[in-house]
Amino acid sequence: MSAWLRAGLVVCNGLMMIGGSAFAQQPAPAQLASAQAQPAGGGIPVVSAQQMAALTRMTAGLTPLIQAAVRARDELVAATFALPRNDATLRAKTAAIRVAERALARARADTFAAIQGSPSALRPDQVAGLIAMGGSLLRTSAGRGGNPGVTAQQRAALAAMTRDLTPLTQTAAAARNELVAASLAMPRSDAAIEAKLEALVVAEKALGDARVHAFAGIQKSAGTLTPGQVAALITLGGTFRLAGLAFTEPDPSDFNDHEGYVSLFDGVSLKGWDGNPQFWRVEDGAMIGESTVENPSGNSYIAYRDIEARDFTLKLEIKIEGSGGSGIQYRSKTGLPWLGNIPANVAPVNLNWMMTGPQADFWPSTPVYTGQFYSENTPMRILAWRGQVVEGFGSASKRLMGTIGDRQGLGDFVKLDDWNEYTIIVRGGTFIHILNGQLMAVMIDDDPGSSNNQSGQIGIEIEAITKVFVRNIWLKKLN
């Protein structure tokens, strides 16, 4: 996308608008000779510098009144999202819309009459373009924000509400457009302005009543919206942006969104998990692995046996006490020969409790490891350090393709002696590690035969003298 488009540039046959400000462009003679009315919303046909100056002054003078009308409408929207329903508040907010829109319409009529009585008078096609733009050069719909983060159930309910309200929303928009047209009609008719104003108020009231009813239904369902989600909808003007709209922000991150996920840990037992009971137990809703001087574990793992996955998103919370470390195994196997050193004080080990495969490292006491991509029990070892985007081909090659941030600086996102939110996204040969909402490492392994690219199990590691806690383990499996 070009820099001009990113800046919000709109050019409409002689009208250039950047973020709501308009500037006249000198039209070519051919443009002047073939000026045509623009489609609705397309802008004003070719305008002279004198006309543009007059429209700019009109917009500047009307801006406070336009903003007041927008605020009045937003306050009605907010009132429709308040429970329990308060009819007195709804009537007051609707009346405020009448007051704000009347003041705006009359001021617009006064200013426009002055323009039409001057050398800057607009032609009928230009007036039509100005009506389509809402009666001024000010854009009031920019910067309204994106959809709130919602579950699939909430998304379906909000989309249904938006679709059901669309006819009423369109009626209100058409009524507002007719009020604009009445205020730009010559000769001026205050009676016509007042009639169109009342039609707008009736339309806004009908829309508000319908929104109150729809919202109350959502809040009585299992998809009840949080105060933050409601606030985001108010910012959007009371509607939910449906899929397919361009230039919208993605839904915000929500670590607690478990739609489509399955829980791998019930919080009370090790059901489905297989590890050395000498080191692993459940306590206070967390899975705990503990290695002490008196009972050292060396490298020891607990594997979830009930699911094998290749492409997935995994979320869990993890913390560590002590100077040792941990890691989250995935796409991993057990029972394979162990390539690393096994300390004499923990030998022999049961290979069924040793895991081979990709690991999202977690070692808060060390400055650079947490978040990196590590290949456990293979010659590859560290493939993508924290802060790196690496492309490789199994054990044959690896190349730094880009950086995420300073390796040491990213350590500020690691919480010591506290719970950390770990997200692991795996798709094909791409591996993404996110800690507490911060991207830590990306590894791309293009070798289909690599041990990194095989389906496998999820597991947790304990290493050295430490105590690791894990809870809220959720997996969204895609194959």
N, C-alpha and C positions, 0 to 999 in steps of 0.2 A: 504494500500500500504506500502511496506517495505521501510525502510530508504534508502536502497541501490538504489531502483528504483527512489525514490524522488531525489536522488543526481545525477541522470542522468547516471547510470552505464550501460555500454554495454560490454558484454563479448563475443568474437567471436573466439572460439577455439585457445586460447593462446593470444588473444589481448584484453586487458582491456582498455576501454576509459572512462574517467570521465571528463565531461565538456570539451572534446576536447583534453585532455592530455592522452597519451597512456603509458602503462607499460607492460612489458613482464611478463607472468605467466609461470612457469615451466611446460611444458606439460607432461602428463603421457606417459609411453611407448606405451600404447594402442592408445593414440591420435596420436603419431608419426607414428605408423604403419598404421593408417587408415585415414590419413589426406585427406580431400576432398576439392575441390574448393567450396567456399561459393556462395550462390545465389547473384545476383547483389545487391550491397549495404550492403551485410551481413558482410563485413570485410575481413581481410586477413587470409587465412588458416595458420595453425601452423607456427609460426616464432620463430627463435632462439633469444636469448638475443642479439647476435651480429647483426642480421638483424634488430631487433627492435631499437637498438642504432643508426644504420645507417639511418633508416627511421625517427627517431626522430630528428636527426641532419638535414636531408633533409627538414623536415617540418619546423624546426626553421629557416633555411635559406630562405625558400620560403615564409614564412608568410607575410613579408612586401609586396611582389609582389602579393600574393593572396588577401590581403586586398585592395591593389590598384585596382585590377581588380573588386572586389566587389564594391568599391566606384564608379568606372567608370560606372558600370552597374546601380547602384542606381541613379547616376546623369542623365543617359539617361531616367530612369523611371520618375524622377522628371520633366525633360524637356517635356515628353509626357503628363504630367498633367498640363502644363502651357498653359493658354489661354490669348490672341489669340495664335494660333500655330506659332512657329518661326522655319522655316525650316533650317536657318543657324545654330541655336543652336542645332537642332537635328542632323545635319551633324557633327558638332563639337563633340558632345557627342558620336556619333557612332565611329568617328575616334579615340577618346580617348580610347574606348573599344579595338579597333584594337591594339593600342600602348601597352596598359596594358597587354592584353592577349598574344601578341607576346613576350613581355619581360618575362612573366611568363613561357610560353611554352619553350622558349629557355633555361632559367635557370633550368627548370625541366629536360630538356633533358641532359644538362651538368651534373647535380647532379646525375641523374639516371645512366648515362653512367659510372660515377665513381664507383657507387655502383656495377654495373654489372661486372666491371673489378676487383672487390675485392672478398675476401672470403665471403662477405655478400650478394653475388648475389642472386636475387630472382628467384624462379622457375616460369614457365609460369602460373600456377594456382595462385601463389601469385601476379604476375603482374596483372592478371585479377582482383583480389580482390582490388589491389591498384587503378586500373582504375575505378572500381565501386565506390570507395570512393572519387573520384574526383582528384586523383593524389597526395594526401597527407593525413596525419592523422588529419588535421585541419578541424573542423566542422564549416562551415560558415553560417549555417541556424538557429543556436540557438539564442534565445533571440530577435526574430524579432517582438515580440509584438502580440497583439490580434486585432480583428476587431474593428473599431471605432463604437461608438453608432450611429445607423441609424434608420430611420423609416422603416416600412414594405415596402413602395414603393421604398425607396433607396436600401433596402436589395435585393429586387427582381431585380432591375436594375443592381446592382453590381454583383449579382450571375449570371445573364445573361451575363454580360460582361466577367466575369471569365470563364464561360463555352465556350463562343465564342472564347476567346483567348487561351483556353487550347491546341488546336492542334499546334498553333504557339509557345506557351510556351514549349511544349514537343519537337518541332523541334529544338528550340534554346538549350534546355538541351541536346538533342542527339548530336547536333553539338559540344557543349562544351566537351561532353564525348569523341567524336571522336578526338578532338584536344588533349585531355589528352592522349588518346591511341597513337596518332602519336608521341607525345613527349616522350613516354615510349617505343617506338619501337626500336629494335636493328636489324641491324645497324641503326644509326640515319639518318634521311632524312629531311633536311631543306626544300626541295621542298614539301614533304608531309605535314610537319608542316604548311607551308605557305598556301597550298591549304585548309587544314582544318580550318585554321584561317579565310580565306576569306569566307568559308561556314558559319562559326559562325557569322561573321559580317553581312552577308546577312540575316541570320535568325534573329539576333537582330534588324536589321533595319525593317524587315517585321513585327516583333512583335511590335516594337515601333510605326510604322505607324498605325497599327490596333488599338493599345491602344489609340492613339491620337483621332482617329475617334470615337471610342466607348465612350471615356470620354466626348468629345464635345457633343455627343448626350445626355448623362446624364445631363450635365450642361445646356442644352436647355430645359430640361423637368421640371416638377413640383417637381422632386426629387433632385434639385440642391444640390451638396455637399458643406459643409462649408470648409473654409481653414483648420480647425483642422481635419476634416474627410479626406481631401485630404492628409494631412501630415501623417496621420496614414496609409493610403494606400501605400504611398511611402515607409514608414518603412517596410511594408509587402512585398515589392518588386513589387508593382503594381497590386497585385491580392487580391481578397477577399476570406477569408477562408470559405469554404462552410460547411454547417451543417454536423455533424457526425465525424469531425476530433477530435482525442483525444488530451488531454493535452492542450487545448486552454483556454484562459481566457474568462470569460463572457464579454459581451459588457458592456462598462462603464455606470454608472448611468446617466440618463438624465431626470431631473425633468420636463423639457419642452416637453418631448415626450408624445403626446396625441393620438397616433395611437390606435384606438379601444376604445377611451374614448368618452363620451358625456359631453358637458358643462352644468352645473347646474345653471349658473349665467350669464346673458347676459351683465352685467356691466352697464346697464342703468335703470333697473326696478327690481321689486321683483316678476316677473312672475314665477309662480310655487311655490313660498315661502309663508308661512303663519305664521305671528307673530304679536305681539301687535304693531300697528303703532305708539303707544305712545313712543316706544323705537327704532324701526327699520326703516331704510331708506336707500336710495342709494345716494351716493355723490362721484363725481370725480372717477367713475369707480369702486367703492368699496361698498360692503354692510356694513352698519355701525349700530352697536347697542350701544346706549348711555344711561347711567344711571347717574343721577346727584343728588346732595343733594336735590334740589328742585323737581326733578322728578325721584325718586328712583325706580329701577326695581325689587330689590330682585333677585331671580332666574327667568329668563325669557328666552324663547327659540323661535327660528324661524325654522320651519320645511319645508323641501322640499317635497311637496305633490305628485308630478308627477311620482316619482319612488320609489318603495320599493325594497330593495336588501338584500340578505343574504351574498353571496360571491362576493367580489369586491376588487378593489384597488381605493382609493380615494386620490386625490392630491388637495391641496389648499394652498394659502398664507394667513397668518394671522399676525396681530400685535395688540398691546394693548397700550393705553395711560392711565395712572393712576394706582392705586394700586389694582384694582379689578382683576377679572379673567374671563376666558372663557373656552370653551372646545368644541370639535367636537363630537356630538352625532351620533351614527350609530346603525343599527338594533334596532331602538328605536320606542316607541309607545307614543301616546298622549291620553289624556282623562282619564288616570288612577288616582286613589286617590293619593294625595301627602302625603308622609310619614314624610317629614321634617318640620321644623318650618317655618311658613310664617309670616314675620314681620307685625306688626299691621299697619305700614304706607304703606304697599303695598297690604294688604288684602282688599277684597277677590281676588283670582286669577282665571283666566279662565283656566280650566284644559286642554282645547284644545291647549293651548300655553305652556304647561308643558310637558317635555319629560322624559320618563323612559327607561333606557337601557344603553348599553356600552358607555363610553366616553373616548376620548383621551384628557387628561387634558392639559390646556394651561394657566399658571398663572406665567408670567415672574417675577413678583415682589416677589414671594416667592421662597425659595432656593431649594425645592425638588420636587415640584408637576409636573411641566411641563413634559409631555411625559408619565406619568404613566397611567395604566389602571384602570379606575374607573367605577363602576356600579352605575349609577345615579338613585336615588329614589328607591333603593332596600337595604335590610339589608347587602348585600355583601360589598358595598362601595369600598375601595381600595383593589384590588386583586393583582396587580403587581405594586410595587413601581418603580420609575425610576431606571434603572440599573439592574433590575431583570428579570429572566426567571422563571415563576411560572407555576406549573401544579396543577389543581384543579378539583373539581367536584361540580359545582354550589356553593351553600352556605354551603355544607357539609364539604369541606376540601380544603386546599391549601398548597402547599409545594414549597419552593425555590429549584429550580433545578440547577441554575447556575447564575452567575453574568455577566453583560455586561461591567460594569465599576463602578467607584466610583460615588455614587449618587450626591455628591456635585460637583465633577469634571465634570460630564456630563452637569452641568448647564452652562459651558463655551460655549456650542453650542447654547444656547438660546440667541437670539438677543433682547435687550431691546429697546423699542421705534423704532422698525424697522421691516421690513417684514421677516417672517420666513416661510420656505417651510416645510409643514407638509404632510407626506405620511402615509396612514393607509392601511394595507394589511390584509384582512380577508378571511380565507379559513376554512370552517368547524368550528371546535372549537378552531382554532388558530388565535390569534390577534397580529399584529405586528405594533408598533408605531415607526416611523422614523422622526426625526426633523433635517432639514438642512443636510441631508445625513447621520446622525448619528443614529444608532439604540438606542432607549431609553428604550423600555420595550417589553416583549413578555409574553402573557398570553395564556394558553391552558386550556380550560374548557371542560372536557370530559362528562359532564352531558347533554344529549340531551334535557332534559326538562328545562334546565336553561334558564332564560330570556336572557342571553347573546347569546344563540344559536338560536334565533328566527329571522325570516326575519323582517325588519323594515325600518324606514325612516332615512334620513340624516338630521342633524340639527346643529345649532350653539347656544351656550349658552352665556348669559351675566349675570354676578353675581357681586353684590356690586357696589360701585361707580367707574365707569370706562367707557372707550370708546374702543370698539373692531372693528377692520377693517378686512374684509375678501374679497378676490378677487380670480380670476382664479380657480374656483372650477370645477374639472374634475372627472368624475366617469367612471371606466371601470367595468361594471357589468358582472358577469360570470353566473348568473342564475336569 
